[in-house]
Amino acid sequence: MNKPRILYVCDACGGRSLKWAGQCPDCGAWNTLVESRLPDRPSARQAASQKTTAQMQPLADLKGGSEPRYTSGLTELDRVLGGGLVSGSVTLIGGDPGIGKSTLLLQAAASISEQRRVLYISGEESLEQVGLRARRLGIANKPLQLAAETCVERMLELAAKYRPAVVVVDSIQTMFTELLQSAPGAVAQLREATGLLVQFAKSGGTAVFLVGHVTKEGAIAGPRVLEHMVDTVLYFENDAGSRYRAIRAVKNRYGAANELGVFAMTESGLKEVKNPSAIFLSRHAAPVSGSAVSVIREGSRPMLIEVQALVDESHMANPRRVCVGLDANRLSMLLAVLHRHGGVAMFDRDVFVNVVGGLRVAETAADLPVLLAVLSSFRDRPLSNDLVLFGEVGLAGEIRPVYNGEERLREAAKHGFKRAIVPRGNAPQQSRIEGLQVTQVGRLLDVLNAV
């Protein structure tokens, strides 16, 4: 008989070694090598008997069709998933401790259980603790099946008997397979346990949710291969001290990536926020300096945000450039453009920029509102309360268009804005937007003259 092959894999870098050692030979980390068992090598006769002939099929013969979806009962979660749950899909959801991962999935599982069979596997809490949370959320009477289990093989046997439509595993870091001797949470255990769950989901058409812990850097704990194995990866985001939670899709094989869903944490669980612009936009009673309103796009939804800036005299050799919700390097670039093409120098000023509501903005449509918010604070001259603007600022001082400009303008008009400053390429082409005066700009000087 062939002996099983044993390798030792580093938790930190993923390096492999034939023998255990206290220090990883690749990255130098201590006490990170864990045991990993490879599949047995088949004999020559077994390998010959297992050979199969590959089948080819023309692409034109494949029948296309939409994936059968069903709702999770939470509109914002369905939006992030691409329109609903897909049978046989595997979704990995991560976030900081206490942000609401278990609460969200328990609410979704209870809602789905009214129409389909759902199995909730708890590896971190006892069934009594899950029951206490369910009573607090007001879903204790739902037909949801619970189990406290950490062995993947026993969990799959239970699922094979019950045949649920959805399985929730909380969390994947507590699961282990009997094929390996390493502790739960190790690299090998995470990879093998996830592989077994993915195989179970694809073979039986069961939708699987996996809760994943995150590291101090904010990434899913364990090897990066976990995100490659699953179909959808969701991350929870929130600002410290805020009751609002944003869940973002960073990978989705069945829908648009970078979609955003917004929830509010209350005493009775997570509540959906139907109009996120209302929480990210604070309408002042009177115009204030250093504030500009923009329209960004998260996934398939436009949202209004408020960008605030504060420019103050610096008493340090190197003035500070502080950003919350924006890229600090891009702020430095925009200040250089303002100096070169606008004639406004801030080399002796501290500049602080913040996006209201704790949202992080990565798209370039926020360039123009950032510049005008900074200039408004510097001159102490407020912008109009009914003004909205967006656009990318180039190094040559040009204002570049962004995608879906007309949809952004309609969102601004829906919230009562009367005036908009946009790049020429984003001006409405077919018809005017009722109640909104659109000013087209092509250069930075045109923007300064318009305001």
DRENDO-737008 format. One record per residue (C-alpha): x, y, z; residue number from 1. Coordinates in Angstrom, 1 decimal. Last residue first. Example, Ala and Ser with C-alpha at 12.3 -4.5 7.8 and 13.67 -1.06 7.14 Angstrom:
# DRENDO-737008
+--------+--------+--------+-----+
:     xx :     yy :     zz : num :
+--------+--------+--------+-----+
:   13.7 :   -1.1 :    7.1 :   2 :
:   12.3 :   -4.5 :    7.8 :   1 :
+--------+--------+--------+-----+
This chain:
# DRENDO-737008
+--------+--------+--------+-----+
:     xx :     yy :     zz : num :
+--------+--------+--------+-----+
:  -19.0 :   78.9 :   -8.8 : 451 :
:  -19.0 :   78.8 :  -12.6 : 450 :
:  -15.7 :   80.8 :  -13.0 : 449 :
:  -13.9 :   78.2 :  -10.8 : 448 :
:  -15.4 :   75.4 :  -12.8 : 447 :
:  -14.4 :   76.9 :  -16.2 : 446 :
:  -10.8 :   77.4 :  -14.8 : 445 :
:  -10.7 :   73.7 :  -14.1 : 444 :
:  -11.3 :   72.9 :  -17.7 : 443 :
:  -14.2 :   71.4 :  -19.8 : 442 :
:  -17.3 :   72.5 :  -18.0 : 441 :
:  -21.0 :   72.0 :  -18.7 : 440 :
:  -23.6 :   73.6 :  -16.4 : 439 :
:  -26.8 :   71.7 :  -15.9 : 438 :
:  -29.9 :   73.4 :  -14.5 : 437 :
:  -32.2 :   70.8 :  -13.0 : 436 :
:  -35.9 :   71.0 :  -12.6 : 435 :
:  -36.7 :   68.7 :  -15.4 : 434 :
:  -33.8 :   66.9 :  -16.9 : 433 :
:  -33.3 :   68.2 :  -20.5 : 432 :
:  -33.6 :   65.8 :  -23.4 : 431 :
:  -31.5 :   63.8 :  -25.7 : 430 :
:  -27.9 :   64.6 :  -24.9 : 429 :
:  -27.8 :   65.2 :  -21.2 : 428 :
:  -24.4 :   66.6 :  -20.2 : 427 :
:  -21.9 :   64.0 :  -19.2 : 426 :
:  -19.3 :   64.6 :  -21.9 : 425 :
:  -19.2 :   68.3 :  -21.1 : 424 :
:  -18.1 :   67.5 :  -17.5 : 423 :
:  -20.6 :   68.3 :  -14.8 : 422 :
:  -21.8 :   71.2 :  -12.7 : 421 :
:  -25.3 :   70.7 :  -11.4 : 420 :
:  -28.1 :   73.1 :  -10.3 : 419 :
:  -31.5 :   72.6 :   -8.8 : 418 :
:  -31.1 :   69.7 :   -6.4 : 417 :
:  -34.3 :   68.3 :   -5.0 : 416 :
:  -33.5 :   64.7 :   -4.2 : 415 :
:  -35.0 :   63.4 :   -7.5 : 414 :
:  -32.9 :   65.9 :   -9.4 : 413 :
:  -29.7 :   64.5 :   -8.0 : 412 :
:  -30.7 :   60.9 :   -9.0 : 411 :
:  -31.6 :   62.2 :  -12.4 : 410 :
:  -28.1 :   63.7 :  -12.7 : 409 :
:  -26.5 :   60.5 :  -11.7 : 408 :
:  -28.4 :   58.6 :  -14.4 : 407 :
:  -27.3 :   61.1 :  -17.0 : 406 :
:  -23.6 :   60.6 :  -16.1 : 405 :
:  -23.6 :   56.9 :  -16.3 : 404 :
:  -19.8 :   56.7 :  -16.7 : 403 :
:  -17.5 :   59.6 :  -15.8 : 402 :
:  -16.5 :   62.6 :  -18.0 : 401 :
:  -13.1 :   64.3 :  -17.8 : 400 :
:  -12.5 :   67.8 :  -16.5 : 399 :
:   -9.1 :   69.1 :  -17.9 : 398 :
:   -6.4 :   70.7 :  -15.7 : 397 :
:   -3.6 :   68.9 :  -17.4 : 396 :
:   -3.2 :   66.5 :  -14.5 : 395 :
:   -6.8 :   65.4 :  -15.1 : 394 :
:   -9.8 :   66.0 :  -12.8 : 393 :
:  -12.6 :   63.5 :  -12.9 : 392 :
:  -16.2 :   64.7 :  -12.6 : 391 :
:  -19.1 :   65.3 :  -10.2 : 390 :
:  -21.2 :   68.2 :   -9.0 : 389 :
:  -24.3 :   69.0 :   -7.0 : 388 :
:  -25.6 :   72.5 :   -6.1 : 387 :
:  -28.8 :   73.1 :   -4.2 : 386 :
:  -27.1 :   74.2 :   -1.0 : 385 :
:  -24.9 :   76.7 :   -2.8 : 384 :
:  -21.2 :   76.6 :   -2.1 : 383 :
:  -19.8 :   78.3 :    1.0 : 382 :
:  -17.1 :   80.9 :    0.9 : 381 :
:  -14.4 :   80.6 :    3.6 : 380 :
:  -11.7 :   81.0 :    0.8 : 379 :
:   -9.8 :   77.9 :    2.0 : 378 :
:  -12.9 :   76.0 :    3.1 : 377 :
:  -14.6 :   76.6 :   -0.3 : 376 :
:  -11.3 :   75.7 :   -2.1 : 375 :
:  -11.1 :   72.3 :   -0.3 : 374 :
:  -14.8 :   71.6 :   -1.0 : 373 :
:  -14.3 :   72.6 :   -4.6 : 372 :
:  -11.4 :   70.3 :   -5.1 : 371 :
:  -13.1 :   67.3 :   -3.3 : 370 :
:  -16.3 :   67.9 :   -5.3 : 369 :
:  -14.3 :   67.7 :   -8.6 : 368 :
:  -12.3 :   64.6 :   -7.8 : 367 :
:  -15.3 :   62.6 :   -6.5 : 366 :
:  -16.1 :   61.1 :   -9.9 : 365 :
:  -12.7 :   59.4 :   -9.8 : 364 :
:  -14.0 :   56.2 :   -8.1 : 363 :
:  -12.7 :   54.8 :   -4.8 : 362 :
:  -15.1 :   56.3 :   -2.2 : 361 :
:  -15.2 :   54.8 :    1.3 : 360 :
:  -18.4 :   55.4 :    3.2 : 359 :
:  -18.1 :   56.5 :    6.9 : 358 :
:  -21.3 :   58.6 :    6.8 : 357 :
:  -19.8 :   61.9 :    5.6 : 356 :
:  -16.7 :   61.6 :    3.4 : 355 :
:  -13.8 :   63.5 :    5.0 : 354 :
:  -11.0 :   65.8 :    3.8 : 353 :
:   -8.4 :   67.5 :    6.0 : 352 :
:   -5.9 :   69.9 :    4.5 : 351 :
:   -3.1 :   71.5 :    6.6 : 350 :
:   -1.8 :   74.7 :    4.9 : 349 :
:    1.6 :   76.0 :    4.0 : 348 :
:    1.8 :   74.3 :    0.5 : 347 :
:   -1.8 :   75.4 :   -0.2 : 346 :
:   -1.3 :   77.3 :   -3.4 : 345 :
:   -4.3 :   78.5 :   -5.5 : 344 :
:   -3.4 :   79.5 :   -9.1 : 343 :
:   -6.1 :   77.2 :  -10.7 : 342 :
:   -3.9 :   75.3 :  -13.2 : 341 :
:   -0.7 :   74.6 :  -11.2 : 340 :
:   -2.0 :   75.1 :   -7.7 : 339 :
:   -5.3 :   73.3 :   -8.2 : 338 :
:   -3.5 :   70.5 :  -10.0 : 337 :
:   -1.0 :   70.1 :   -7.1 : 336 :
:   -3.9 :   70.0 :   -4.7 : 335 :
:   -5.5 :   67.3 :   -6.8 : 334 :
:   -2.4 :   65.2 :   -6.7 : 333 :
:   -2.1 :   65.5 :   -3.0 : 332 :
:   -5.7 :   64.4 :   -2.6 : 331 :
:   -5.1 :   61.4 :   -4.9 : 330 :
:   -2.3 :   60.3 :   -2.6 : 329 :
:   -4.6 :   60.5 :    0.4 : 328 :
:   -7.2 :   58.1 :   -1.2 : 327 :
:  -10.6 :   58.9 :    0.1 : 326 :
:  -12.9 :   57.7 :    3.0 : 325 :
:  -11.1 :   59.7 :    5.6 : 324 :
:   -8.2 :   61.7 :    4.2 : 323 :
:   -5.5 :   63.7 :    6.1 : 322 :
:   -2.9 :   65.8 :    4.3 : 321 :
:   -0.6 :   67.4 :    6.9 : 320 :
:    1.7 :   70.3 :    6.3 : 319 :
:    5.4 :   69.4 :    6.5 : 318 :
:    7.5 :   71.9 :    8.4 : 317 :
:    4.7 :   72.3 :   11.0 : 316 :
:    2.6 :   75.3 :   12.1 : 315 :
:    0.0 :   74.7 :    9.4 : 314 :
:   -2.9 :   77.2 :    8.8 : 313 :
:   -6.2 :   75.4 :    8.3 : 312 :
:   -8.1 :   73.9 :    5.4 : 311 :
:  -11.1 :   71.8 :    6.4 : 310 :
:  -13.0 :   69.7 :    3.8 : 309 :
:  -16.3 :   67.9 :    3.7 : 308 :
:  -17.6 :   65.7 :    0.9 : 307 :
:  -21.3 :   64.9 :    1.0 : 306 :
:  -22.6 :   61.8 :   -0.7 : 305 :
:  -25.5 :   61.2 :   -3.1 : 304 :
:  -25.9 :   57.6 :   -4.3 : 303 :
:  -26.2 :   56.0 :   -7.8 : 302 :
:  -27.0 :   52.3 :   -7.8 : 301 :
:  -25.7 :   49.5 :  -10.1 : 300 :
:  -22.5 :   48.9 :   -8.3 : 299 :
:  -21.8 :   51.9 :   -6.2 : 298 :
:  -22.1 :   55.1 :   -8.2 : 297 :
:  -21.2 :   58.5 :   -6.9 : 296 :
:  -23.2 :   61.7 :   -6.9 : 295 :
:  -21.5 :   64.7 :   -5.3 : 294 :
:  -22.3 :   67.3 :   -2.7 : 293 :
:  -19.7 :   69.8 :   -1.5 : 292 :
:  -19.0 :   71.2 :    2.0 : 291 :
:  -16.0 :   73.4 :    3.0 : 290 :
:  -18.0 :   76.5 :    3.8 : 289 :
:  -21.5 :   76.2 :    5.1 : 288 :
:  -24.8 :   77.0 :    3.4 : 287 :
:  -27.7 :   77.2 :    5.8 : 286 :
:  -30.0 :   74.6 :    7.3 : 285 :
:  -27.5 :   71.9 :    6.3 : 284 :
:  -28.5 :   68.8 :    4.3 : 283 :
:  -26.6 :   65.8 :    5.6 : 282 :
:  -26.1 :   63.3 :    2.8 : 281 :
:  -24.7 :   59.8 :    3.5 : 280 :
:  -27.7 :   58.8 :    5.6 : 279 :
:  -30.4 :   60.0 :    3.1 : 278 :
:  -28.4 :   58.9 :    0.1 : 277 :
:  -28.8 :   55.3 :    1.4 : 276 :
:  -32.5 :   55.2 :    0.5 : 275 :
:  -33.9 :   51.7 :    1.2 : 274 :
:  -31.8 :   51.2 :    4.4 : 273 :
:  -32.6 :   47.6 :    5.5 : 272 :
:  -32.8 :   46.8 :    9.2 : 271 :
:  -30.3 :   44.7 :   11.0 : 270 :
:  -31.4 :   43.3 :   14.3 : 269 :
:  -34.1 :   44.1 :   16.9 : 268 :
:  -32.1 :   46.5 :   18.9 : 267 :
:  -31.0 :   48.3 :   15.8 : 266 :
:  -28.1 :   48.0 :   13.3 : 265 :
:  -28.8 :   49.9 :   10.1 : 264 :
:  -28.2 :   48.2 :    6.8 : 263 :
:  -26.7 :   49.3 :    3.4 : 262 :
:  -26.0 :   47.1 :    0.4 : 261 :
:  -23.3 :   47.8 :   -2.1 : 260 :
:  -22.3 :   46.2 :   -5.4 : 259 :
:  -18.6 :   46.0 :   -6.2 : 258 :
:  -19.1 :   43.0 :   -8.5 : 257 :
:  -22.1 :   42.6 :  -10.7 : 256 :
:  -23.9 :   39.3 :  -10.7 : 255 :
:  -23.6 :   35.5 :  -10.8 : 254 :
:  -19.9 :   35.0 :  -10.5 : 253 :
:  -19.6 :   37.6 :   -7.7 : 252 :
:  -16.4 :   39.0 :   -6.2 : 251 :
:  -15.8 :   42.1 :   -4.1 : 250 :
:  -19.5 :   42.4 :   -3.0 : 249 :
:  -19.9 :   45.1 :   -0.4 : 248 :
:  -22.0 :   45.1 :    2.8 : 247 :
:  -22.4 :   48.5 :    4.4 : 246 :
:  -23.4 :   48.7 :    8.1 : 245 :
:  -24.9 :   51.8 :    9.8 : 244 :
:  -24.9 :   52.1 :   13.6 : 243 :
:  -21.7 :   54.2 :   13.5 : 242 :
:  -19.2 :   54.2 :   16.4 : 241 :
:  -16.3 :   53.1 :   14.2 : 240 :
:  -17.3 :   53.4 :   10.6 : 239 :
:  -18.7 :   50.2 :    8.9 : 238 :
:  -17.8 :   47.7 :    6.2 : 237 :
:  -18.9 :   44.1 :    5.9 : 236 :
:  -17.3 :   42.1 :    3.1 : 235 :
:  -18.9 :   39.7 :    0.6 : 234 :
:  -17.2 :   37.1 :   -1.6 : 233 :
:  -19.3 :   35.2 :   -4.1 : 232 :
:  -18.6 :   32.0 :   -6.1 : 231 :
:  -16.2 :   30.3 :   -3.7 : 230 :
:  -12.9 :   28.6 :   -4.5 : 229 :
:  -11.0 :   31.7 :   -5.5 : 228 :
:  -11.8 :   33.5 :   -2.2 : 227 :
:  -10.6 :   30.4 :   -0.3 : 226 :
:   -7.3 :   30.4 :   -2.3 : 225 :
:   -6.2 :   33.5 :   -0.4 : 224 :
:   -5.2 :   31.2 :    2.5 : 223 :
:   -6.6 :   31.9 :    5.9 : 222 :
:   -8.3 :   34.9 :    7.6 : 221 :
:  -10.4 :   36.9 :    5.2 : 220 :
:   -8.8 :   40.4 :    4.8 : 219 :
:   -9.3 :   43.3 :    7.2 : 218 :
:   -5.6 :   44.0 :    8.1 : 217 :
:   -6.2 :   42.8 :   11.6 : 216 :
:   -7.3 :   39.5 :   10.1 : 215 :
:  -10.8 :   38.5 :    9.2 : 214 :
:  -13.1 :   35.7 :   10.3 : 213 :
:  -15.2 :   34.0 :    7.6 : 212 :
:  -18.9 :   33.1 :    7.7 : 211 :
:  -19.8 :   30.6 :    4.9 : 210 :
:  -23.2 :   30.6 :    3.2 : 209 :
:  -24.0 :   27.5 :    1.1 : 208 :
:  -26.7 :   27.2 :   -1.6 : 207 :
:  -27.6 :   23.5 :   -2.2 : 206 :
:  -27.6 :   22.3 :   -5.8 : 205 :
:  -26.6 :   18.7 :   -4.8 : 204 :
:  -23.3 :   18.3 :   -6.6 : 203 :
:  -22.2 :   21.9 :   -6.7 : 202 :
:  -23.0 :   22.6 :   -3.0 : 201 :
:  -21.4 :   19.3 :   -1.8 : 200 :
:  -18.2 :   20.0 :   -3.8 : 199 :
:  -18.0 :   23.5 :   -2.4 : 198 :
:  -18.4 :   22.2 :    1.2 : 197 :
:  -15.7 :   19.6 :    0.7 : 196 :
:  -13.3 :   22.2 :   -0.8 : 195 :
:  -14.0 :   24.6 :    2.0 : 194 :
:  -13.1 :   21.9 :    4.6 : 193 :
:   -9.9 :   21.0 :    2.7 : 192 :
:   -8.7 :   24.6 :    2.3 : 191 :
:   -9.5 :   25.7 :    5.8 : 190 :
:   -8.0 :   22.6 :    7.3 : 189 :
:   -4.8 :   22.9 :    5.4 : 188 :
:   -4.3 :   26.6 :    6.3 : 187 :
:   -5.1 :   26.0 :   10.0 : 186 :
:   -8.4 :   27.2 :   11.4 : 185 :
:   -9.2 :   23.9 :   13.1 : 184 :
:   -6.1 :   22.0 :   14.3 : 183 :
:   -4.0 :   19.8 :   12.2 : 182 :
:   -4.6 :   16.0 :   12.0 : 181 :
:   -6.1 :   15.9 :    8.5 : 180 :
:   -8.7 :   13.6 :    6.9 : 179 :
:  -11.0 :   14.1 :    9.8 : 178 :
:  -12.1 :   17.5 :    8.5 : 177 :
:  -12.2 :   20.6 :   10.5 : 176 :
:  -14.6 :   23.5 :   10.9 : 175 :
:  -14.1 :   26.4 :   13.4 : 174 :
:  -12.5 :   28.8 :   10.8 : 173 :
:  -15.5 :   28.2 :    8.4 : 172 :
:  -17.9 :   29.9 :   10.9 : 171 :
:  -20.8 :   29.9 :   11.1 : 170 :
:  -21.9 :   27.6 :    8.3 : 169 :
:  -25.3 :   28.4 :    6.7 : 168 :
:  -26.8 :   25.7 :    4.5 : 167 :
:  -29.6 :   26.5 :    2.0 : 166 :
:  -31.9 :   24.3 :    0.0 : 165 :
:  -31.8 :   21.6 :    2.7 : 164 :
:  -31.6 :   17.8 :    2.1 : 163 :
:  -32.2 :   16.6 :    5.7 : 162 :
:  -30.4 :   13.3 :    5.3 : 161 :
:  -27.6 :   14.7 :    3.1 : 160 :
:  -27.3 :   17.7 :    5.4 : 159 :
:  -26.7 :   15.6 :    8.4 : 158 :
:  -24.1 :   13.5 :    6.6 : 157 :
:  -22.4 :   16.7 :    5.4 : 156 :
:  -22.2 :   18.0 :    9.0 : 155 :
:  -20.7 :   14.7 :   10.2 : 154 :
:  -18.0 :   15.0 :    7.5 : 153 :
:  -17.3 :   18.7 :    8.1 : 152 :
:  -16.8 :   18.2 :   11.9 : 151 :
:  -17.6 :   21.4 :   13.8 : 150 :
:  -21.2 :   20.8 :   14.7 : 149 :
:  -24.0 :   22.6 :   16.6 : 148 :
:  -27.2 :   22.1 :   14.6 : 147 :
:  -30.2 :   24.3 :   13.9 : 146 :
:  -33.3 :   23.8 :   11.7 : 145 :
:  -35.4 :   26.9 :   10.9 : 144 :
:  -39.2 :   26.7 :   10.9 : 143 :
:  -39.5 :   30.3 :   12.2 : 142 :
:  -41.0 :   30.7 :   15.7 : 141 :
:  -37.9 :   32.3 :   17.3 : 140 :
:  -37.8 :   35.0 :   14.7 : 139 :
:  -38.3 :   38.1 :   16.9 : 138 :
:  -34.7 :   39.3 :   16.7 : 137 :
:  -34.2 :   39.0 :   20.4 : 136 :
:  -35.8 :   35.6 :   20.3 : 135 :
:  -33.4 :   34.5 :   17.6 : 134 :
:  -30.4 :   35.8 :   19.5 : 133 :
:  -31.4 :   33.7 :   22.6 : 132 :
:  -32.0 :   30.7 :   20.4 : 131 :
:  -28.5 :   31.0 :   18.9 : 130 :
:  -27.1 :   31.1 :   22.4 : 129 :
:  -29.1 :   28.0 :   23.4 : 128 :
:  -27.9 :   26.2 :   20.3 : 127 :
:  -24.3 :   26.7 :   21.4 : 126 :
:  -22.1 :   29.2 :   19.7 : 125 :
:  -18.9 :   29.0 :   17.6 : 124 :
:  -19.5 :   26.1 :   15.2 : 123 :
:  -23.2 :   26.9 :   14.5 : 122 :
:  -24.7 :   25.1 :   11.5 : 121 :
:  -28.0 :   26.6 :   10.2 : 120 :
:  -30.0 :   24.3 :    8.0 : 119 :
:  -32.6 :   25.8 :    5.7 : 118 :
:  -35.6 :   24.0 :    4.0 : 117 :
:  -37.5 :   26.2 :    1.7 : 116 :
:  -40.4 :   28.7 :    1.7 : 115 :
:  -40.7 :   30.0 :    5.4 : 114 :
:  -37.1 :   28.9 :    5.9 : 113 :
:  -35.9 :   31.7 :    3.6 : 112 :
:  -36.9 :   34.3 :    6.2 : 111 :
:  -35.2 :   32.5 :    9.1 : 110 :
:  -32.0 :   32.0 :    7.0 : 109 :
:  -31.9 :   35.7 :    6.1 : 108 :
:  -32.3 :   36.8 :    9.7 : 107 :
:  -29.7 :   34.3 :   10.9 : 106 :
:  -27.4 :   35.4 :    8.1 : 105 :
:  -27.6 :   39.0 :    9.1 : 104 :
:  -27.2 :   38.4 :   12.8 : 103 :
:  -24.2 :   36.1 :   12.3 : 102 :
:  -22.4 :   38.7 :   10.2 : 101 :
:  -23.4 :   41.6 :   12.4 : 100 :
:  -20.3 :   43.8 :   13.0 :  99 :
:  -19.4 :   42.0 :   16.2 :  98 :
:  -16.0 :   40.9 :   15.1 :  97 :
:  -14.9 :   42.6 :   11.9 :  96 :
:  -16.2 :   41.3 :    8.5 :  95 :
:  -16.4 :   38.4 :    6.2 :  94 :
:  -19.0 :   36.7 :    4.0 :  93 :
:  -18.2 :   33.7 :    1.8 :  92 :
:  -21.0 :   32.7 :   -0.6 :  91 :
:  -21.1 :   29.2 :   -2.3 :  90 :
:  -23.7 :   28.8 :   -5.1 :  89 :
:  -25.5 :   25.5 :   -5.8 :  88 :
:  -28.9 :   27.2 :   -6.3 :  87 :
:  -28.5 :   30.9 :   -6.9 :  86 :
:  -29.7 :   33.3 :   -4.2 :  85 :
:  -31.1 :   36.7 :   -5.2 :  84 :
:  -30.7 :   39.6 :   -7.6 :  83 :
:  -26.9 :   39.9 :   -7.9 :  82 :
:  -25.9 :   38.8 :   -4.4 :  81 :
:  -25.4 :   42.5 :   -3.3 :  80 :
:  -28.9 :   43.3 :   -4.4 :  79 :
:  -30.4 :   40.2 :   -2.7 :  78 :
:  -28.7 :   41.4 :    0.5 :  77 :
:  -30.3 :   44.8 :    0.2 :  76 :
:  -33.7 :   43.3 :   -0.5 :  75 :
:  -33.7 :   41.0 :    2.6 :  74 :
:  -36.1 :   38.1 :    2.3 :  73 :
:  -33.4 :   35.8 :    0.8 :  72 :
:  -35.1 :   35.8 :   -2.6 :  71 :
:  -34.9 :   33.0 :   -5.0 :  70 :
:  -32.9 :   32.6 :   -8.2 :  69 :
:  -32.9 :   30.1 :  -11.0 :  68 :
:  -29.8 :   31.0 :  -13.2 :  67 :
:  -30.7 :   32.7 :  -16.5 :  66 :
:  -30.4 :   30.7 :  -19.6 :  65 :
:  -28.0 :   29.6 :  -22.3 :  64 :
:  -28.2 :   26.3 :  -24.0 :  63 :
:  -24.8 :   25.1 :  -25.1 :  62 :
:  -24.7 :   23.9 :  -28.7 :  61 :
:  -23.0 :   27.1 :  -30.0 :  60 :
:  -20.0 :   26.4 :  -27.7 :  59 :
:  -19.3 :   23.2 :  -29.4 :  58 :
:  -18.9 :   20.2 :  -27.1 :  57 :
:  -15.8 :   18.1 :  -26.4 :  56 :
:  -15.6 :   15.0 :  -24.1 :  55 :
:  -12.4 :   13.8 :  -22.5 :  54 :
:  -12.0 :   10.0 :  -22.5 :  53 :
:  -11.6 :    8.6 :  -19.1 :  52 :
:   -8.6 :    7.1 :  -17.3 :  51 :
:   -9.5 :    5.5 :  -13.9 :  50 :
:   -8.5 :    2.0 :  -15.0 :  49 :
:   -5.1 :    3.1 :  -16.1 :  48 :
:   -4.4 :    5.0 :  -12.8 :  47 :
:   -5.5 :    2.0 :  -10.8 :  46 :
:   -3.1 :   -0.3 :  -12.7 :  45 :
:   -0.2 :    2.2 :  -12.3 :  44 :
:   -0.9 :    2.5 :   -8.6 :  43 :
:   -2.7 :    5.5 :   -7.3 :  42 :
:   -0.8 :    8.2 :   -5.4 :  41 :
:   -2.6 :    9.0 :   -2.1 :  40 :
:   -4.1 :   12.5 :   -1.8 :  39 :
:   -1.9 :   15.0 :    0.1 :  38 :
:   -2.0 :   15.4 :    3.8 :  37 :
:   -1.2 :   18.8 :    5.4 :  36 :
:    0.5 :   19.3 :    8.7 :  35 :
:    1.1 :   22.8 :   10.0 :  34 :
:    4.2 :   25.0 :    9.8 :  33 :
:    3.7 :   28.4 :   11.4 :  32 :
:    5.7 :   28.0 :   14.6 :  31 :
:    8.2 :   30.8 :   13.7 :  30 :
:    8.1 :   33.0 :   10.6 :  29 :
:   11.3 :   32.9 :    8.4 :  28 :
:    9.5 :   33.5 :    5.1 :  27 :
:   10.7 :   30.5 :    3.1 :  26 :
:   12.4 :   28.1 :    5.5 :  25 :
:    9.5 :   28.5 :    8.0 :  24 :
:   10.9 :   28.2 :   11.5 :  23 :
:   10.2 :   25.6 :   14.1 :  22 :
:   10.6 :   22.8 :   11.6 :  21 :
:    8.4 :   20.0 :   10.3 :  20 :
:    9.7 :   18.1 :    7.4 :  19 :
:    8.8 :   17.9 :    3.7 :  18 :
:    8.3 :   21.7 :    3.5 :  17 :
:    5.7 :   23.9 :    1.8 :  16 :
:    5.4 :   27.7 :    1.7 :  15 :
:    1.9 :   29.1 :    2.2 :  14 :
:    3.2 :   32.5 :    3.4 :  13 :
:    1.9 :   32.9 :    6.9 :  12 :
:    0.3 :   29.6 :    7.7 :  11 :
:    3.2 :   27.6 :    6.4 :  10 :
:    2.4 :   24.2 :    5.0 :   9 :
:    3.9 :   20.9 :    6.2 :   8 :
:    3.6 :   18.1 :    3.8 :   7 :
:    2.6 :   14.4 :    4.3 :   6 :
:    2.2 :   11.9 :    1.6 :   5 :
:   -0.1 :    9.0 :    2.5 :   4 :
:    1.8 :    5.6 :    2.3 :   3 :
:    1.1 :    3.5 :   -0.7 :   2 :
:    0.0 :    0.0 :    0.0 :   1 :
+--------+--------+--------+-----+
